[in-house]
Amino acid sequence: MALTQVHTTGTVMVGIEVVAREAGLHPDLVRRLVRMGVVDRSGGTRATPLFRNDAAGELAKAARLRHDLGLNYAGAVLACQLLARIDQLETRLRRYEPRNDRPR
Amino acid sequence: MAVAYKDYYEVLGVPRDASADDIRAAYRRLARQYHPDVNKEPEAEDRFKEISEAYEVLRDPEKREQYDRLGANWKAGQDVSGTSGFGGGFGGGPDGGFRDVRVDFGGGGFGGGDFSDFFEGIFGGRGRGRASGGFEGFSSRGSDQETTLELSLEEAARGGRRRITLADGRDYEVNIPPGVRDGQRIRLAGEGARGPGGGPPGDLMLRVRLRPHPQFDVDGRDLEVELPVTPWEATLGATVEVPTLNGTARVRVPPGSSCGRRLRLRGEGLPDPGGSPGDLYATVEIEVPKQLSDEERELWERLAGTSSFDPRRNR
């Protein structure tokens, strides 16, 4: 029976087989995407890495971008990283933008 | 039922005589613009599905030809369910001509999620239950998840109901059996990860971890506790109080008890729902006073001068 582990912070940690199943990808493809830096391992060992449970979402996103946008995997990985960076920057930007509903 | 015609060429913004390369280029351009992973606008996903549906038809010469035959009639009205191209030639009903059409929804995208009634009316239903990333028709039980449930020794001993909240916000009222042991798992059926492709969810396992207790050590169902005694209690024997999980008990320290002697209190360990409870072992620890009054010193000196006891004699 496959078990996932939960880090003391409460984050669910899962092995590569579980990540692959939840992402709907072949484990070999997951290993390849991990090597390309789509997600980093959060625990375990180099031989049996463990990932946060949201890693499956990132991996599935890379696969979707590759498929839907006609990218190769390197392009999909770059797109994922740029999208994550854009998200961060937009979050920061929203903090500095004056809200319309505030009195001037 | 009336099904509105969809102009796939218009969706992709290409002329009706567009080449395969033009269609692919138009799709890629629009996909980059509206892909739900890229575009967070609420209408982007619907737009992307529409684009994907159009591309699904126009990229395939066979399906494009079928669609184009319908297209000759589309100007008869937006509702195409009664046109000869749709109702007669395109198999809108159960006996229609395109039941055999296999639609290739190869791996991984959003686009193949749920195509329109128009599409399904022409090309038939599509596969369901696909996983998010690429194995068409793949469905399996979700994985089991495990988390740690920390309990005090007292909570583990008496059991009862306990509310727990996971980091992701899920909370549960958990029934803890009395006498639950360190490392034991409590199963919450069906509360694990969702099954890919609509498969049944796995289970959530709560692994019990007993917090260290300031007084008691745990050994299976038995408990151990230190029992400090005075030198004269250890020598002469005494009945003293010993802490238990439920309060205190009295135990007889036999005369002549040295350090390390274990005194058993039967049944004062952890309960066992399926059998007899464990025992509590009180280990004698002789403690001596650090400071003596004049009278105490005199008495100890008299004892030292009188006693012939030498614990090192036989070593």
Contacts between the chains, C-beta under 8 A, distances in Angstrom:
chain1	res1	chain2	res2	distance
A	1	B	144	5.9
A	2	B	143	5.0
A	2	B	144	6.5
A	3	B	143	7.7
A	3	B	144	5.4
A	3	B	145	7.5
A	3	B	146	4.9
A	3	B	205	6.9
A	4	B	143	5.9
A	4	B	144	7.0
A	4	B	145	4.6
A	4	B	146	6.0
A	4	B	192	8.0
A	4	B	193	7.3
A	5	B	146	6.1
A	6	B	145	7.3
A	6	B	146	6.4
A	6	B	147	4.1
A	6	B	148	6.4
A	6	B	167	7.8
A	8	B	148	7.7
A	9	B	167	7.0
A	10	B	147	7.7
A	10	B	166	6.5
A	10	B	167	2.6
A	10	B	168	7.6
A	11	B	167	6.4
A	12	B	145	5.9
A	12	B	147	7.7
A	12	B	168	7.9
A	14	B	143	7.0
A	18	B	143	4.7
A	18	B	193	7.6
A	21	B	140	6.8
A	21	B	143	6.7
A	21	B	196	5.8
A	22	B	142	8.0
A	22	B	143	7.2
A	22	B	193	6.4
A	22	B	196	6.2
A	23	B	132	6.8
A	23	B	133	4.9
A	24	B	108	7.6
A	24	B	130	7.7
A	24	B	131	3.1
A	24	B	132	4.8
A	24	B	133	3.1
A	24	B	134	5.1
A	24	B	135	5.5
A	24	B	138	6.5
A	24	B	196	5.8
A	24	B	197	7.5
A	25	B	133	4.8
A	25	B	134	6.0
A	53	B	193	7.7
A	59	B	133	7.4
A	60	B	108	7.8
A	60	B	132	4.8
A	60	B	133	4.3
A	61	B	37	5.2
A	63	B	107	7.4
A	63	B	108	4.5
A	63	B	133	4.8
A	63	B	134	6.1
A	64	B	35	7.8
A	64	B	37	6.1
A	64	B	108	5.5
A	64	B	109	5.3
A	64	B	110	6.0
A	64	B	132	7.9
A	64	B	133	7.1
A	65	B	35	7.0
A	65	B	37	5.9
A	65	B	38	7.8
A	66	B	108	7.1
A	67	B	106	7.7
A	67	B	107	6.1
A	67	B	108	3.8
A	67	B	109	4.6
A	67	B	134	7.7
A	68	B	31	5.4
A	68	B	35	5.7
A	68	B	48	7.9
A	68	B	52	7.4
A	68	B	108	7.5
A	68	B	109	4.1
A	68	B	110	6.4
A	68	B	111	5.9
A	69	B	28	6.4
A	69	B	31	5.3
A	69	B	32	5.7
A	69	B	35	6.3
A	70	B	24	7.6
A	70	B	28	5.3
A	70	B	31	7.8
A	79	B	38	7.6
A	83	B	37	6.6
A	83	B	38	6.5
